[in-house]
Amino acid sequence: MESHVLPLGEDPPAITSLCFNHNGKILAASAVDGMIHMFDMSAGLQITGWPAHDSSISSILFGPDETSIFSLGSDGKIFEWSLQNQGQILWSRDSSRYISSLTPYT
C-alpha cells in the first residue's frame, strides 16, 4: 500500500472528515478551522482549498456526479460547494435548530 504525507503547512489543523471521489484519485479533507482541502492523490499535492465554515466542519461528502461537495459545519450549517467554481455555494441550509433539538439534556 502506498502512503502519502499531505501538505497542510507547518502547523496543520486537525482533520475532521475525509472523503475520496469514486476512483480514489481526489481526496477531500475538512478541518477544525473550517477549511476544505482537495488533494490529487497521484501527485500527493493540494490542488485547491477554501474557507467553507466559520467553525469546525463535522463531515464532507462528494455529490452524486462529483461536480460538488457537501459540508456540514459544527454550527449546523450545510453547504453544497461547486468544484468547478471553487468556493461558490450552490445550495445551503441551516439545520442548527434540528441539531440542537437532538442534544441530550443534562
Salt bridges, closest charged atoms under 4 A:
GLU2 OE2 - HIS4 NE2 3.37
GLU66 OE1 - HIS22 ND1 2.71
